[in-house]
Amino acid sequence: MSNEYLLPARALTPAEEMALLDLGWLPPSRSRDIDVPGSPNFNRLFEYPVPVGELAVLALKTLRLLHGDVRPGGLDVTFFRRKQKAPYGARGAREP
């Protein structure tokens, strides 16, 4: 996500952008050149194996930051154009 693809009415504020950086997101590179590393969106790189729990907590914190009081059971996620409930309560999962 970045202001690159958002409508002006939904653009991230400077405070929201700073909060994303504080959560550990890397800033957009503003480059669409496939030969230039980076992303036009806020992004984050993880080493393999990906720390799935850490990633889930980061995603939930980010959603709450940008969209308010989001509960895992109340999320609708689209995978491959099929709407599904976001998984919660799987092995070791817990709400931050």
PyMOL commands that place a pseudoatom at each C-alpha (Angstrom):
pseudoatom trace, name=CA, resn=MET, resi=1, chain=A, elem=C, hetatm=0, pos=[0.000, 0.000, 0.000]
pseudoatom trace, name=CA, resn=SER, resi=2, chain=A, elem=C, hetatm=0, pos=[1.098, 3.520, -0.703]
pseudoatom trace, name=CA, resn=ASN, resi=3, chain=A, elem=C, hetatm=0, pos=[-0.376, 6.727, -2.013]
pseudoatom trace, name=CA, resn=GLU, resi=4, chain=A, elem=C, hetatm=0, pos=[0.799, 5.620, -5.456]
pseudoatom trace, name=CA, resn=TYR, resi=5, chain=A, elem=C, hetatm=0, pos=[-2.391, 3.602, -5.891]
pseudoatom trace, name=CA, resn=LEU, resi=6, chain=A, elem=C, hetatm=0, pos=[-4.860, 5.281, -3.521]
pseudoatom trace, name=CA, resn=LEU, resi=7, chain=A, elem=C, hetatm=0, pos=[-7.501, 7.800, -4.438]
pseudoatom trace, name=CA, resn=PRO, resi=8, chain=A, elem=C, hetatm=0, pos=[-6.661, 11.261, -3.068]
pseudoatom trace, name=CA, resn=ALA, resi=9, chain=A, elem=C, hetatm=0, pos=[-9.559, 11.046, -0.596]
pseudoatom trace, name=CA, resn=ARG, resi=10, chain=A, elem=C, hetatm=0, pos=[-8.036, 7.845, 0.868]
pseudoatom trace, name=CA, resn=ALA, resi=11, chain=A, elem=C, hetatm=0, pos=[-4.389, 8.893, 0.762]
pseudoatom trace, name=CA, resn=LEU, resi=12, chain=A, elem=C, hetatm=0, pos=[-2.204, 8.108, 3.736]
pseudoatom trace, name=CA, resn=THR, resi=13, chain=A, elem=C, hetatm=0, pos=[-1.430, 11.104, 5.919]
pseudoatom trace, name=CA, resn=PRO, resi=14, chain=A, elem=C, hetatm=0, pos=[2.177, 11.919, 6.773]
pseudoatom trace, name=CA, resn=ALA, resi=15, chain=A, elem=C, hetatm=0, pos=[1.425, 10.681, 10.329]
pseudoatom trace, name=CA, resn=GLU, resi=16, chain=A, elem=C, hetatm=0, pos=[0.123, 7.345, 8.977]
pseudoatom trace, name=CA, resn=GLU, resi=17, chain=A, elem=C, hetatm=0, pos=[3.202, 6.978, 6.782]
pseudoatom trace, name=CA, resn=MET, resi=18, chain=A, elem=C, hetatm=0, pos=[5.450, 7.613, 9.809]
pseudoatom trace, name=CA, resn=ALA, resi=19, chain=A, elem=C, hetatm=0, pos=[3.456, 5.075, 11.845]
pseudoatom trace, name=CA, resn=LEU, resi=20, chain=A, elem=C, hetatm=0, pos=[3.982, 2.457, 9.113]
pseudoatom trace, name=CA, resn=LEU, resi=21, chain=A, elem=C, hetatm=0, pos=[7.723, 3.108, 9.301]
pseudoatom trace, name=CA, resn=ASP, resi=22, chain=A, elem=C, hetatm=0, pos=[7.559, 2.795, 13.099]
pseudoatom trace, name=CA, resn=LEU, resi=23, chain=A, elem=C, hetatm=0, pos=[5.917, -0.640, 12.667]
pseudoatom trace, name=CA, resn=GLY, resi=24, chain=A, elem=C, hetatm=0, pos=[8.919, -1.729, 10.597]
pseudoatom trace, name=CA, resn=TRP, resi=25, chain=A, elem=C, hetatm=0, pos=[7.618, -1.286, 7.051]
pseudoatom trace, name=CA, resn=LEU, resi=26, chain=A, elem=C, hetatm=0, pos=[10.177, -0.128, 4.494]
pseudoatom trace, name=CA, resn=PRO, resi=27, chain=A, elem=C, hetatm=0, pos=[9.232, 3.028, 2.603]
pseudoatom trace, name=CA, resn=PRO, resi=28, chain=A, elem=C, hetatm=0, pos=[8.118, 2.918, -1.027]
pseudoatom trace, name=CA, resn=SER, resi=29, chain=A, elem=C, hetatm=0, pos=[10.965, 3.229, -3.513]
pseudoatom trace, name=CA, resn=ARG, resi=30, chain=A, elem=C, hetatm=0, pos=[8.702, 5.044, -5.990]
pseudoatom trace, name=CA, resn=SER, resi=31, chain=A, elem=C, hetatm=0, pos=[10.259, 3.004, -8.781]
pseudoatom trace, name=CA, resn=ARG, resi=32, chain=A, elem=C, hetatm=0, pos=[8.273, 0.817, -11.155]
pseudoatom trace, name=CA, resn=ASP, resi=33, chain=A, elem=C, hetatm=0, pos=[11.423, -0.248, -12.997]
pseudoatom trace, name=CA, resn=ILE, resi=34, chain=A, elem=C, hetatm=0, pos=[11.702, -4.035, -12.612]
pseudoatom trace, name=CA, resn=ASP, resi=35, chain=A, elem=C, hetatm=0, pos=[15.498, -3.755, -12.682]
pseudoatom trace, name=CA, resn=VAL, resi=36, chain=A, elem=C, hetatm=0, pos=[15.519, -1.495, -9.612]
pseudoatom trace, name=CA, resn=PRO, resi=37, chain=A, elem=C, hetatm=0, pos=[15.055, -3.243, -6.258]
pseudoatom trace, name=CA, resn=GLY, resi=38, chain=A, elem=C, hetatm=0, pos=[12.229, -1.986, -4.105]
pseudoatom trace, name=CA, resn=SER, resi=39, chain=A, elem=C, hetatm=0, pos=[8.535, -1.423, -4.388]
pseudoatom trace, name=CA, resn=PRO, resi=40, chain=A, elem=C, hetatm=0, pos=[6.186, 1.484, -5.034]
pseudoatom trace, name=CA, resn=ASN, resi=41, chain=A, elem=C, hetatm=0, pos=[4.392, 0.267, -1.867]
pseudoatom trace, name=CA, resn=PHE, resi=42, chain=A, elem=C, hetatm=0, pos=[5.427, 0.103, 1.761]
pseudoatom trace, name=CA, resn=ASN, resi=43, chain=A, elem=C, hetatm=0, pos=[7.023, -3.322, 2.047]
pseudoatom trace, name=CA, resn=ARG, resi=44, chain=A, elem=C, hetatm=0, pos=[8.933, -5.641, 4.316]
pseudoatom trace, name=CA, resn=LEU, resi=45, chain=A, elem=C, hetatm=0, pos=[11.404, -8.425, 3.637]
pseudoatom trace, name=CA, resn=PHE, resi=46, chain=A, elem=C, hetatm=0, pos=[11.592, -11.543, 5.778]
pseudoatom trace, name=CA, resn=GLU, resi=47, chain=A, elem=C, hetatm=0, pos=[14.268, -14.208, 5.876]
pseudoatom trace, name=CA, resn=TYR, resi=48, chain=A, elem=C, hetatm=0, pos=[13.326, -17.821, 5.237]
pseudoatom trace, name=CA, resn=PRO, resi=49, chain=A, elem=C, hetatm=0, pos=[11.693, -19.427, 7.086]
pseudoatom trace, name=CA, resn=VAL, resi=50, chain=A, elem=C, hetatm=0, pos=[9.164, -16.620, 7.240]
pseudoatom trace, name=CA, resn=PRO, resi=51, chain=A, elem=C, hetatm=0, pos=[8.122, -15.895, 10.847]
pseudoatom trace, name=CA, resn=VAL, resi=52, chain=A, elem=C, hetatm=0, pos=[4.422, -16.400, 10.203]
pseudoatom trace, name=CA, resn=GLY, resi=53, chain=A, elem=C, hetatm=0, pos=[3.340, -15.335, 13.694]
pseudoatom trace, name=CA, resn=GLU, resi=54, chain=A, elem=C, hetatm=0, pos=[5.329, -12.099, 13.483]
pseudoatom trace, name=CA, resn=LEU, resi=55, chain=A, elem=C, hetatm=0, pos=[3.909, -11.443, 10.027]
pseudoatom trace, name=CA, resn=ALA, resi=56, chain=A, elem=C, hetatm=0, pos=[0.340, -12.021, 11.253]
pseudoatom trace, name=CA, resn=VAL, resi=57, chain=A, elem=C, hetatm=0, pos=[0.825, -9.611, 14.164]
pseudoatom trace, name=CA, resn=LEU, resi=58, chain=A, elem=C, hetatm=0, pos=[2.334, -7.004, 11.832]
pseudoatom trace, name=CA, resn=ALA, resi=59, chain=A, elem=C, hetatm=0, pos=[-0.597, -7.361, 9.418]
pseudoatom trace, name=CA, resn=LEU, resi=60, chain=A, elem=C, hetatm=0, pos=[-3.159, -6.967, 12.204]
pseudoatom trace, name=CA, resn=LYS, resi=61, chain=A, elem=C, hetatm=0, pos=[-1.371, -3.954, 13.722]
pseudoatom trace, name=CA, resn=THR, resi=62, chain=A, elem=C, hetatm=0, pos=[-1.178, -2.371, 10.277]
pseudoatom trace, name=CA, resn=LEU, resi=63, chain=A, elem=C, hetatm=0, pos=[-4.871, -2.965, 9.579]
pseudoatom trace, name=CA, resn=ARG, resi=64, chain=A, elem=C, hetatm=0, pos=[-5.790, -1.489, 12.960]
pseudoatom trace, name=CA, resn=LEU, resi=65, chain=A, elem=C, hetatm=0, pos=[-3.564, 1.521, 12.371]
pseudoatom trace, name=CA, resn=LEU, resi=66, chain=A, elem=C, hetatm=0, pos=[-5.153, 2.310, 9.032]
pseudoatom trace, name=CA, resn=HIS, resi=67, chain=A, elem=C, hetatm=0, pos=[-8.721, 1.049, 9.523]
pseudoatom trace, name=CA, resn=GLY, resi=68, chain=A, elem=C, hetatm=0, pos=[-9.451, 1.248, 13.248]
pseudoatom trace, name=CA, resn=ASP, resi=69, chain=A, elem=C, hetatm=0, pos=[-10.682, -1.544, 15.492]
pseudoatom trace, name=CA, resn=VAL, resi=70, chain=A, elem=C, hetatm=0, pos=[-10.224, -4.597, 13.268]
pseudoatom trace, name=CA, resn=ARG, resi=71, chain=A, elem=C, hetatm=0, pos=[-10.890, -8.043, 14.754]
pseudoatom trace, name=CA, resn=PRO, resi=72, chain=A, elem=C, hetatm=0, pos=[-9.409, -11.154, 13.117]
pseudoatom trace, name=CA, resn=GLY, resi=73, chain=A, elem=C, hetatm=0, pos=[-12.780, -12.928, 12.958]
pseudoatom trace, name=CA, resn=GLY, resi=74, chain=A, elem=C, hetatm=0, pos=[-14.321, -9.938, 11.201]
pseudoatom trace, name=CA, resn=LEU, resi=75, chain=A, elem=C, hetatm=0, pos=[-11.940, -9.812, 8.255]
pseudoatom trace, name=CA, resn=ASP, resi=76, chain=A, elem=C, hetatm=0, pos=[-12.939, -10.859, 4.784]
pseudoatom trace, name=CA, resn=VAL, resi=77, chain=A, elem=C, hetatm=0, pos=[-9.968, -11.755, 2.624]
pseudoatom trace, name=CA, resn=THR, resi=78, chain=A, elem=C, hetatm=0, pos=[-9.976, -12.420, -1.092]
pseudoatom trace, name=CA, resn=PHE, resi=79, chain=A, elem=C, hetatm=0, pos=[-7.634, -15.150, -2.300]
pseudoatom trace, name=CA, resn=PHE, resi=80, chain=A, elem=C, hetatm=0, pos=[-7.580, -15.736, -6.002]
pseudoatom trace, name=CA, resn=ARG, resi=81, chain=A, elem=C, hetatm=0, pos=[-10.894, -13.868, -6.327]
pseudoatom trace, name=CA, resn=ARG, resi=82, chain=A, elem=C, hetatm=0, pos=[-12.688, -16.104, -3.817]
pseudoatom trace, name=CA, resn=LYS, resi=83, chain=A, elem=C, hetatm=0, pos=[-13.882, -14.452, -0.634]
pseudoatom trace, name=CA, resn=GLN, resi=84, chain=A, elem=C, hetatm=0, pos=[-12.935, -16.342, 2.543]
pseudoatom trace, name=CA, resn=LYS, resi=85, chain=A, elem=C, hetatm=0, pos=[-12.898, -15.620, 6.234]
pseudoatom trace, name=CA, resn=ALA, resi=86, chain=A, elem=C, hetatm=0, pos=[-9.424, -14.814, 7.510]
pseudoatom trace, name=CA, resn=PRO, resi=87, chain=A, elem=C, hetatm=0, pos=[-8.090, -17.699, 9.593]
pseudoatom trace, name=CA, resn=TYR, resi=88, chain=A, elem=C, hetatm=0, pos=[-7.757, -17.084, 13.312]
pseudoatom trace, name=CA, resn=GLY, resi=89, chain=A, elem=C, hetatm=0, pos=[-7.128, -19.419, 16.183]
pseudoatom trace, name=CA, resn=ALA, resi=90, chain=A, elem=C, hetatm=0, pos=[-4.850, -21.797, 14.314]
pseudoatom trace, name=CA, resn=ARG, resi=91, chain=A, elem=C, hetatm=0, pos=[-1.961, -23.390, 16.169]
pseudoatom trace, name=CA, resn=GLY, resi=92, chain=A, elem=C, hetatm=0, pos=[-0.342, -20.807, 18.396]
pseudoatom trace, name=CA, resn=ALA, resi=93, chain=A, elem=C, hetatm=0, pos=[-2.166, -17.841, 16.858]
pseudoatom trace, name=CA, resn=ARG, resi=94, chain=A, elem=C, hetatm=0, pos=[-3.131, -15.108, 19.246]
pseudoatom trace, name=CA, resn=GLU, resi=95, chain=A, elem=C, hetatm=0, pos=[-4.389, -11.589, 18.981]
pseudoatom trace, name=CA, resn=PRO, resi=96, chain=A, elem=C, hetatm=0, pos=[-1.820, -8.873, 19.830]
for i in range(1, 96): cmd.bond("trace and resi %d" % i, "trace and resi %d" % (i + 1))
show_as sticks, trace
zoom trace
